[in-house]
Amino acid sequence: MVRSKLISIGGLVAGTAGLLLLSACGSEPAPVAQNTSASPSSSAPDTSAAPSASSSSPAPSPQPAQPPPAQAQKNDGLCKAGDVKLSLKDSDAAAGTVYRKLVITNSSGHACTVQGFPGVSYVTGADGHQVGEAAYRDGAKGGPVQLGNGESAIADVGFANVRNYPEEVCKPVETRGLRVYLPQETASNFVAMQGLGCTGKISGNQLVVKTVHKG
């Protein structure tokens, strides 16, 4: 009877010790698994590694506007042969010389300037060859005359009556008109005008021209 009580007490003590051991083991915290989702995904952009392109590189400065190329001038400011139309009008006789107005009209569509004495001579024949001496320049050179499109300038031209010269000296021929060079121009214009011109050497001037002035 005493022995069975001892065995029961011993078993109770052993069982109690086992429960205490299990309780001690169960009270330890279980290891927490690492949460891999906290790390950024390898395919997601790492915005903290470097500043964005807009903040790291300054915006390019706008290029200053380039002025448009200057338009080429149609000419150097002087009226050219192709810029004008010529005509003759009016007449006034003085001491055997008839003066007519050589009208120079700007038909170019832009402004141009004429200054000085036109070159004027008689021409004849199919080839338009010159007859006698070119017009004598009478008086002083005038100032520049600017012509807007459609405006006119005038140069007075004197025509001597060549019949007043001995025929054997004058050696007159019929003329077809005038060849006219604008001042400082190398191309010429033609103005039709029937008349007579001296091919021989005469003492006077069969043609006289004055400086251009505003019409």
Backbone hydrogen bonds, N-H to C=O, Kabsch-Sander energy under -0.5 kcal/mol:
donor,donor_aa,acceptor,acceptor_aa,energy
5,K,1,M,-1.1
6,L,2,V,-1.6
7,I,3,R,-2.0
8,S,4,S,-1.8
9,I,5,K,-2.5
10,G,6,L,-3.0
11,G,7,I,-2.6
12,L,8,S,-2.2
13,V,9,I,-2.5
14,A,10,G,-2.7
15,G,11,G,-2.7
16,T,12,L,-2.5
17,A,13,V,-2.4
18,G,14,A,-2.1
19,L,15,G,-2.3
20,L,16,T,-2.5
21,L,17,A,-2.2
22,L,18,G,-2.7
23,S,19,L,-2.7
24,A,20,L,-2.5
25,C,21,L,-2.4
26,G,22,L,-2.7
27,S,23,S,-1.2
28,E,25,C,-1.1
36,T,34,Q,-1.2
38,A,35,N,-1.5
39,S,36,T,-1.1
44,A,41,S,-1.0
47,T,45,P,-1.2
49,A,46,D,-0.9
50,A,46,D,-0.5
55,S,52,S,-0.8
56,S,52,S,-2.2
57,S,53,A,-2.0
79,C,113,T,-2.8
83,D,80,K,-1.7
84,V,80,K,-0.6
84,V,81,A,-0.9
85,K,105,T,-2.2
87,S,103,V,-1.5
89,K,101,K,-1.5
92,D,99,Y,-1.3
94,A,97,T,-3.1
97,T,94,A,-1.3
98,V,159,F,-2.6
99,Y,92,D,-3.2
99,Y,97,T,-0.5
100,R,157,V,-2.8
101,K,89,K,-2.7
102,L,100,R,-0.7
102,L,155,A,-2.6
103,V,87,S,-3.1
103,V,101,K,-0.9
104,I,102,L,-0.5
104,I,153,A,-3.3
105,T,85,K,-2.7
105,T,103,V,-0.7
106,N,104,I,-0.5
106,N,151,E,-2.9
107,S,83,D,-2.9
107,S,105,T,-0.6
108,S,83,D,-0.6
112,C,147,L,-2.1
113,T,77,G,-2.4
114,V,145,V,-2.4
119,G,181,Y,-2.8
120,V,118,P,-0.6
121,S,179,R,-1.6
122,Y,131,V,-0.7
123,V,177,G,-2.0
124,T,129,H,-2.1
128,G,125,G,-1.1
129,H,124,T,-1.4
131,V,122,Y,-2.3
132,G,130,Q,-0.6
135,A,120,V,-3.6
136,Y,207,L,-2.5
138,D,136,Y,-0.6
138,D,209,V,-2.8
139,G,137,R,-0.5
145,V,114,V,-2.6
146,Q,144,P,-0.5
147,L,112,C,-3.5
148,G,146,Q,-0.5
150,G,106,N,-3.3
151,E,148,G,-2.4
153,A,104,I,-2.4
154,I,213,H,-3.2
155,A,102,L,-2.0
157,V,100,R,-3.0
158,G,208,V,-3.5
159,F,98,V,-3.1
160,A,158,G,-0.6
160,A,206,Q,-2.6
161,N,96,G,-1.7
162,V,160,A,-1.2
164,N,161,N,-2.0
165,Y,162,V,-1.6
169,V,166,P,-1.0
170,C,166,P,-3.3
171,K,167,E,-3.1
173,V,197,G,-2.1
175,T,195,G,-2.5
176,R,123,V,-2.5
177,G,123,V,-1.3
178,L,191,V,-3.0
179,R,121,S,-2.7
180,V,178,L,-0.5
180,V,189,N,-3.0
181,Y,119,G,-2.7
182,L,180,V,-0.5
182,L,187,A,-0.5
185,E,182,L,-1.7
189,N,180,V,-2.8
191,V,178,L,-2.5
193,M,176,R,-2.3
195,G,175,T,-1.1
197,G,173,V,-2.3
199,T,170,C,-1.3
199,T,171,K,-1.3
200,G,170,C,-3.0
202,I,200,G,-0.7
206,Q,204,G,-0.5
208,V,158,G,-1.9
209,V,136,Y,-3.0
210,K,156,D,-2.3
211,T,138,D,-0.5
212,V,116,G,-2.4
213,H,154,I,-2.5
215,G,152,S,-2.0
